[in-house]
Amino acid sequence: MTQTLEISDDLKERLDNHCEDGQSNEELIEELVSMYETEGTFLQEGYSE
């Protein structure tokens, strides 16, 4: 079963800015969730502990 999420125009624009050429927002979100599930946290460029 497919779920539909409504997002604000601002969030859509932010997602669009992070998508690589030809990548959909859905693909980007899937990638982010997968990274979170694997790593337990989102990585930030230039950030180290």
C-alpha positions, 0 to 999 in steps of 0.5 A: 500500500502506498502512503502519500505525505504532504510537505510544505513548499519550503521543504520541497524546495530544500529537497530539490536543492539536495537532489542529484541530477535525475534524482526524485525527492522520493529517491532522496528520502529513501536514501536518507532513511537508509543512511539513518537506519544503517548509521543511526544518525545523519552525517554532516559534511565537515563534522567530526566528533 
